[in-house]
Amino acid sequence: MQLLRQGVPATALVVAVDPGKVSNRVWLTSGESGLIGEPVSLPVLREGADHLAGLIQASGVAGPPMIAVEATGRLHQAWVTELERRWPGSVRLFAPSETQAARAQLGWRRSKTDDRDCAALVWLARQGAGRAVAQDTLEGLIGAVRHRRGLVADRRVLQQRLHDQLQALCPGLSAPAGHGRTLAVEDPTGQAVLACAAAFAGRAPTIRSLVARAPGRLTRATAGFWVDRWRRLLPPPADAELRAQRLGRDLARHQLLQADIAAVEGQLTRLLAATAGQILTTLPGVATVRAASFAAHSLPIARFPTPEHLYAATGLAPAAWQSATLTRRGRISRQGLAEHRDALMGIAWGLSQHSPSFRERDQQLRGRGMRPIQARVALARHACRLCYALLQTQQPFDEARYRAARHSRGR
């Protein structure tokens, strides 16, 4: 409590909330009297929010409270929405990494409890830290982006499993790159091959059967290549029937995942159109998914004073170490959210493929001896500046204007 009292000036009532699955730990503090009452654990239900409102009213501190909440996954969302409705503009969110850093400053780096997290939240709130609650539309965009990211991760794992099952059922049919024509399971050809493998328990189908099971365009020449390759394989294993049944169920699961991802991408289109991030779709090589992924974690853009602050928030800025006259720069800091970093890297890759200015810059960076991933990180910094300018000005991207501005700065 001594550390807490030193860090809290007598300005306002600070309410610290450490969310949990069943109950939330709550502290009420003021600079004049320190901790008001005893720390309480309130249920995440409506009665818990009502109880908190009563505690705030009975605290005797004038003015609206400052409510500091640790943003932990989705545990905090329900209470944050209700508290923001009751006290508009009073809620401030803090990342778990911020709380951990504050605990270290208070001397509890390796000792974590709910009460110490609340003390860290009070210490941060008294310094004016934290971020405001996102708008409902932006919150919906973040939810859709994260849901799609999870579905894509599930699809990646499932596709690898489909390849493994097909290799076991039809040895040598699904060859890796460099060993003949590869088989992409998400394409119509891959879907047709998997469907035939499940239907015929690994035996070679006819060209007609392969074409009939393709969900999209599959030429007879392509079908003939796979049928001819199929007939030259070794025979299926003894448990081919059981393997075919498992393959068929996984194939159906993959098709459902594809439909789910398409549905979420449709939601992203509608949600992105209602935010300032829609302007990012004017960038060449940046469609709805990439624009939404970056805008969801960057908006509102006023949170970042400069493009360098936004770039540092993605975790792509190099880590720095300084002592006296010594200054060292290391690898990227990796602070912030991985999905924010991946979104910016995706935008940089899209621009390097479709924008003449970025393609030229990419070639220059590689000419200096940079590896592809290093060149893309360097491009991401320029892409971040460009995205920052678009989100601020809401002016569509113009290749000629961008090239002229770049050369006018001597870059």
Residue pairs with C-beta under 8 A, 6 or more apart in sequence:
1 34
1 35
3 106
3 107
3 119
3 123
4 29
4 34
4 35
4 106
4 119
4 122
4 123
5 34
7 106
7 122
7 123
7 126
8 14
8 29
8 30
8 31
8 34
8 122
8 123
8 126
9 31
9 126
10 30
10 31
10 32
11 31
11 126
12 30
12 61
12 63
12 64
12 65
12 66
13 28
13 29
13 30
13 36
13 56
13 59
13 61
13 63
13 65
13 66
14 28
14 29
14 30
14 65
14 66
14 67
14 68
14 122
14 125
14 126
15 26
15 27
15 28
15 29
15 52
15 56
15 65
15 66
15 67
15 68
16 26
16 27
16 29
16 68
16 117
16 118
16 119
16 121
16 122
16 125
17 24
17 25
17 26
17 67
17 68
17 69
17 70
17 76
17 79
17 83
17 118
17 121
18 24
18 25
18 26
18 70
18 114
18 117
18 118
18 121
19 44
19 69
19 70
19 72
19 75
19 76
19 79
20 41
20 44
20 75
20 114
21 44
21 75
22 43
22 44
23 41
23 42
23 43
23 44
23 48
24 41
24 42
24 43
24 44
24 48
24 79
25 39
25 40
25 41
25 114
25 115
25 117
25 118
26 39
26 40
26 41
26 42
26 52
26 55
26 118
27 35
27 39
27 115
27 118
27 119
27 121
27 122
28 35
28 36
28 37
28 55
28 56
28 59
29 35
29 36
29 122
30 36
30 59
30 61
31 126
36 59
36 61
37 55
39 115
39 118
40 51
40 55
41 114
42 48
42 49
42 51
42 52
44 75
44 78
44 79
46 82
48 79
49 79
49 82
49 83
49 86
52 83
53 86
56 65
64 87
64 89
64 90
65 87
65 90
66 90
66 92
66 125
67 83
67 87
67 90
67 91
67 92
68 92
68 94
68 121
68 122
68 124
68 125
68 130
69 76
69 79
69 80
69 83
69 91
69 92
69 93
69 94
69 121
70 76
70 93
70 94
70 95
70 96
70 99
70 117
70 121
71 80
71 93
71 94
71 95
71 96
72 96
76 93
77 139
80 91
80 93
80 133
81 133
83 90
83 91
84 90
84 91
84 133
89 132
91 132
91 133
92 125
92 129
92 130
92 131
92 132
93 130
93 131
93 132
93 133
94 121
94 124
94 129
94 130
94 131
97 335
98 124
98 129
99 117
99 120
99 121
99 124
100 109
100 112
100 120
102 120
102 121
102 123
102 124
103 109
103 111
103 112
103 116
103 117
103 119
103 120
105 120
105 123
106 116
106 119
106 120
106 123
108 116
108 120
124 130
131 303
134 142
134 299
134 300
135 300
137 271
137 274
137 275
138 275
138 296
138 299
138 300
140 271
141 268
141 271
141 272
141 275
141 277
141 292
141 295
141 296
142 296
142 297
144 264
144 267
144 268
144 271
144 292
145 268
145 292
145 293
145 296
145 339
146 339
147 264
148 261
148 264
148 265
148 268
148 289
149 293
149 339
151 257
151 260
151 261
151 264
152 261
154 257
155 254
155 257
155 258
155 261
158 250
158 253
158 254
158 257
159 185
159 186
159 254
161 250
162 185
162 194
162 247
162 250
162 251
162 254
163 174
163 183
163 185
165 243
165 246
165 247
165 250
166 173
166 174
166 183
166 193
166 194
166 197
166 247
167 173
167 174
168 237
168 243
169 197
169 201
169 202
169 236
169 237
169 240
169 243
169 244
169 247
170 197
170 202
170 230
170 233
170 236
171 233
171 234
172 233
172 234
173 183
173 193
173 197
173 226
173 229
173 230
173 233
174 182
174 183
174 193
175 181
175 182
175 183
176 182
180 229
181 225
183 189
183 190
183 193
184 190
185 191
185 194
185 254
186 258
187 216
188 214
188 215
188 216
188 217
188 218
189 214
189 218
189 222
189 226
191 213
191 214
191 215
191 216
191 251
191 255
192 210
192 211
192 213
192 214
192 215
192 218
192 223
193 210
193 226
194 247
194 251
195 213
195 251
196 205
196 209
196 210
196 213
197 244
197 247
198 244
198 245
198 247
198 248
198 251
199 205
199 209
199 213
199 244
199 248
200 209
200 244
201 236
201 240
201 241
201 243
201 244
202 236
202 237
202 240
202 243
202 244
203 236
204 227
204 230
204 231
204 233
205 227
205 230
206 227
207 220
207 223
207 224
207 227
210 218
210 223
210 226
210 227
211 218
211 220
211 223
214 223
236 243
237 243
265 288
265 289
268 288
268 289
268 292
269 288
271 292
272 278
272 281
272 288
272 291
272 292
272 295
275 295
275 299
276 295
276 299
276 300
276 301
276 391
276 394
277 291
277 292
277 294
277 295
277 296
277 298
277 299
277 391
278 291
279 390
279 391
279 394
279 395
279 396
280 286
280 290
280 291
280 294
280 295
280 347
280 387
280 390
280 391
281 287
281 288
281 291
282 390
282 396
282 397
283 291
283 347
283 350
283 351
283 355
283 386
283 387
283 390
283 397
284 350
284 351
284 354
284 355
284 397
284 399
285 347
285 349
285 350
285 351
285 352
285 353
285 354
285 355
286 347
286 350
286 351
290 343
290 346
290 347
290 350
291 347
293 339
293 342
293 343
293 346
294 340
294 343
294 344
294 346
294 347
294 387
295 391
296 343
297 337
297 339
297 340
297 343
298 304
298 310
298 340
298 387
298 391
299 391
301 310
301 388
301 391
301 392
304 310
304 313
304 388
306 388
307 384
307 385
307 388
307 389
308 317
310 384
310 387
310 388
311 317
311 344
311 380
311 381
311 384
311 385
312 333
312 335
312 336
313 335
313 336
313 340
314 336
314 340
314 341
314 344
314 380
314 384
315 332
315 333
315 334
315 335
315 336
315 337
315 338
315 340
315 341
316 332
316 333
316 341
316 344
316 345
316 377
316 380
316 381
316 384
317 332
317 333
318 329
318 330
318 331
318 332
318 333
319 329
319 330
319 331
319 332
319 333
320 327
320 328
320 329
320 330
321 327
321 328
321 329
321 330
322 328
332 377
334 341
344 380
344 383
344 384
344 387
345 376
345 377
345 380
347 380
347 383
347 387
348 358
348 376
348 377
348 379
348 380
348 382
348 383
349 376
351 358
351 379
351 383
351 386
352 358
352 359
352 361
352 362
352 375
352 376
352 379
353 359
355 399
356 399
356 403
357 399
357 402
357 403
357 406
358 379
358 382
358 383
361 379
361 382
362 375
362 376
362 379
365 374
365 375
365 378
365 379
366 372
366 375
370 378
386 397
386 402
390 396
390 397
